[in-house]
Amino acid sequence: MKKKNVVKDIYTYLEKYPKVSDKDAKRLANMIAAVVTEKLQHYRKPSLSMSSIGKPARRLWMDIKYPQKPDGQARLKFLYGDIIEQLVIWLLQQTGHKVTKTQAKVEVNGVPGSIDLLLDGELRDVKSCSSHAFKKFKEGTLPENDPFGYCAQLAGYNTHFKSAHPGFIALNKESGEICEYLPDPEWDLPNAKAVIACSKQVMSRKDMPLTPCEQPIPFGNSGNMSVPTCCKYCAHLKKCWPNARAFKYSTGTEYLTVVKKVPNVKEIKL
């Protein structure tokens, strides 16, 4: 049987302006309703799980030792992403792909998790992302810069399912572009059991890991240094960078760890 092209199949389906049956429409509504109900009603305190094992040591330790409830803006962002992911799964079903094991529970060396789906028998994790993050999936550079540990997460799931071609389906929530990224299991995915062992060791520490998730980066040509991109949206920014100063630019807020020349913009109190 000819292998189906996930991206082409979804685009072709949408371009046909298909008639959607009441049954299929209700299935999508139920999928979204289940996610909205679960995510809005419950706050799940962070713990060591498959979705966290690949995070940098300090981020992992801080997330679990000093959990921060997300504010309204963050909750809306996460909920929006969850809804998009359900839409992608529904579209895969509508295009004739075999979708099974949605939200199937797994556990590897005592660390629990749940997968998104098996697509035509192969493990897939669905991600909704910004244009910047989407580029890493599209160009296959995710293993080189994976601050959220997506590759470790996929490897952990695959330790259980042993899919020959595990991968991601990513959707750029800004442009609507979709891609399917299949990392090389041998070269691009870490040893999940080793990552889990390391994560458990991190969580056994009483003090915060000294090494930051990433090092500060140059900001402009004045000698100023900014916190790394992964820190800008982290709930622990103030704990990790207590001396950072915030400056509001038209493009957003920059958090400077070194200020050799004071920017000619408004400074914000942290």
N, C-alpha and C positions, 0 to 999 in steps of 0.2 A: 504493500500500500504506500502511495506517495506521501511523504512527510508533509504535514501542513505547516504553513507559515503563519505563525500567531499574529504578527503585526499586520500582514496583508489581509488575513482573514477578518480581523476586526474592522479595519478601514473599509474593506469591500462591503461588509455587512452594513455599516453605517451609511455608506454612499448609496445604497439601494433604497434608502428610506423604507425599511421593512415594516410590514404590518406586525404588530406585537399583540399576541393573544392576551386575554384577560388573565389567564393562568400564569403566563410568563411575567406579565407586569406585576401581578400580586407576589410572585416569587421574589422579584427584585425588592418590592416594598417590604416584604417580610425580612429579607436579608439586612436591609438598611435599618429597619425597626429594631431588630435584635441587637445590632451594633450600638445604635443610639441609646437604647434602654440600658444595656450593659455599661457603656462608657459614662453615661451621665449620672447614673444612680450610685455607682460604686467607686470609691477611691481605694486602689490597691497599693498598699505600702510596698515600695521597692524591695526586692529580694534577689538573691542570686538565681537567675533564670537563663534560659537559652538565649533570650534577647539581650542579655547584658554581659555575657561571658567575654566578649571580644573588646569591650571598652578599655581605654587606657586605665592603668592601675588607680591613679588618683581619682578619676571620674567615677569609676566603679565603687571605690571605697566611700567617697563622699555621697554618692547617690543613695547608698544603703545605710551608712552611719548617720547621715544628716539629710534625711529625705525632705524635699520641698514640694508642697502641694502646688501644682501649676495654677497660674492665675487664669482669669477668664479668656484672655487673648490666646494663651498657650493651649487651653482646653479646646477652644474653637479650632485652632490649627490642627490639633491631633484628631479631633472629631471629623473635620473636613477630609483629612487624609484617610481615615478609616472608611468613610463613605465612598471615596473614590476607589479604594481597593475593592470594596464589595461590587461596585459597578464594573470594574475590570473582570472580576470573576464571573459575574453574570453575562458579560459580553462573550467571554470564552465559552460559556455554556450555549449561548445563542448561536455561535458560529459552528457548532457541531463538535467541539472538542469534548473529550471525556473528562469531566471534573469529578474527582473523588477525594475522600479523606479531608474535606474542608474542616479546619480547626481541630484536626486529630491531635490528641495528647501524646507527648513523648517524654521520656525521662532517660538521661544518660548520666551515669555515675552520681545519681541523686539530684541532678539539676533538671527541673521540669521545663516544658515549653509546649507550644502548639503550632503546627505548621499552617500555612495558608491553604495549600491544596496539592494534590497530585494531578498533573495535567497530562492526559494520555499516558498515565502510568509513571511519569517523571516528576520529581520533587521541584516545586516552584514556590518562590517567595515573592509576593507582590509588594512593590514599593511605589508610593506616590512621592515625588520629589520636586525640588526647585530646579531651575535650569542648570545651576552650578553642579548640583549633585547628580542630575540626570546625565550630564556629560560623562561622568565616570563609568556609568553603566553602558552608555552607548559606545564609548571608545575602549572599554575593557580595561580601564586603569584603576578600577576600584581597589584591587589588592594592594596597590601602591599607596593609597591614601584612604583608609577606612576607619575614621575616628569613632564610628558607632558600632564597629565590630560585625558588620553584616556578613562578611565571609565566614567568620567563626560561627555565627548563628546558623548559617546554611550548613556548614560542616557538621555542627552538632545534630541538626535534624537528620542529616544524611547518614550519620553513624547508626541511626535507627532504621531508616528506610532503604539505605544502600542503593540509591538511584544511580544509574550509569551516567546520567547527564543532568545533575542538579543545576538549578539556575534561578535567575531572577526575571521577573517581568516588571519593568519600570515605566511609570507614566509621568511625563513632565506636566505638572498641574498648572503651569503657566501657559504652555503652548498646545497641550493635547497630544504631543508626540509620544509614541510608545516604542519601546525596544525590548528585545529579549536578549539577555546576557547569560551565556553559559561558561562560567569559569572552568579552567582546567582543574579537575579534582586533585590531581597530583601536585601541581605547581602553584595554583592560585588559592587553594583552600588549606587552612592550617589543620594540624592534628587536634581535633576537638577535645579529646580526652586530656591532652597535654595542656590545652588552654583552660579547661575546667579546673585541672589541678592547680594551675598558676592562679586562677581567680580565687579559688578557695584559700590559697596561701595569702593572697592579698587581704581577703576579708578576715583572716585570723589576726591581722595587725591591730594593735591598740592605737597607734599613731598614724597620721596621714602620710602616705608615701611622699617623699621629698621631691621627686622628679615631676615637674608639670607634665600635663598631657602632651603639650607642644611648647616650643620656645617662642618668645616674643619675636615679632617680625618688624623690619624697618617700615616706617610710615613717612613717605615723602623723602626729601633729600636733606632735611635739617638735622638729622641725627635722632629724631624722635622714634620711639619704638612703641608698637601697638601689641595688645594681646593677640594671640593667634585666633584665626577665624572661628575655630571650634569653641573658643571660650566666650565669644560675644553673646551667645544665646544660652549659655549655661547658667543654671540657677546658683552655682557655687562661685561665680566670678569674684565676688567681693572677698570670699574666704581665701581663694587661691592667689588673688592679686590685690591685697589690702591697700596698697599704695597707688593703685591705678587711678588716673584722673579721666573723667568723661567729658568729651567735647561733641556738641551737636552740629553736624554738618548737614547740608541739604540732602546728602545720600544716606544719612543715618548717623547713629552715634558711634564714635570711635573711643576706645578705652586705651589710653596711653600709659605704658609702664615707665617710660623715660621721656621727659619733656625738656629738651634742650632749647627749644624755641616755642614759646606759647602760641598756639594757633589763634588766628584772628576770627574766632567764632565763639559762640556762647559756651561757657563751661557749666556742666551740670553736676550738682552735688550727688554723690553716691550714698 
